[in-house]
């Protein structure tokens, strides 16, 4: 019987590729149609005027203009509140 464990491949040596999430365009930055403003998981940033949300919660512009961020409160269905940031293109 062996006194040491046999050397083999490590089972936890894998690492997933980063998804490059986050804000892509800052407040006041000029943007054109279809450009990505925010890549996110979930809806921390919600779409406002001239902004649409994709299937993976990415926000993109529907119109040429400047990006504008506005902070506000949102009331959930159960009555609790949370802070959100509304992203618009003006």
N, C-alpha and C positions, 0 to 999 in steps of 0.2 A: 504494500500500500504506500502511495506517495505521501511524503510529509509536507509538500508544498503544493499549492493550487496550480494547475496547469495554466500557462500563459495563453490568453486568447483575446479576442476583440472585446473592448469595453462596451457594455450594453448602453451606457448613457453618454456616449461620445458624440451624439448628434446634436446639431443646433439649427433651428429654423432660421430662414432668411428674414431680415427685418422688412417690415411692410411700408416704411417711409410715410408714416401717418403724420398729421399735423397741419398747421396753417401754411398755405403756399403763397398767399397774397396778403400783404399787410393793409392796415387801414389807410385809405386815401390813395392806394396804388391803382394805376390805370389798368383796366382789364378788357379783353375782347370776348366775343361770344364763344361759349364752349370751354373756356379756360377753367381749370380747377381752382377753387378758392380754398377749400378745406378737405382733407382726407381724414376720416374718422370712423370709429366703431361706436355705434349708438348715436344719439342726437344731443350732444353737448352744445353744438352750434346748430341752430335751426334756420331754414331758409326764410328770407323776407322778400322784399320787392325785387323782381327780376332775377331771382335765384331759385334753382330747382335742386331737389335731392335725388340722387341716383339710388339704385338698388342696394349698393354697399354703403349707403349713408354719406357718400361724397357729395359736397356742394359745388355746383358749377354755375357759371353766368349764362343768362339768357339774352343779355344785351350788353353792348359796349358801354363803358362808363368807369366810375371809381367805386372801389369797395368801401363799404361803411359797416362798422360793427356797433351794435347797441345792446347794452345789458338790460335785462328785465326779469321779472318773476313770472313763473308759470304755475298755475294751480292744476294739480293732477286730479284724476277722477275721484280719488278717495278724499279729496279736500286738502291734502298736504301740498306744500309749496316747494319749488326748487328754482334756483337761478339758472337762466339760460342766456345765451348770446345770440341775437338775431343778426344774420348777415344779409346785407342788401347791396344792390348795385344801382347807383344813381347817375 
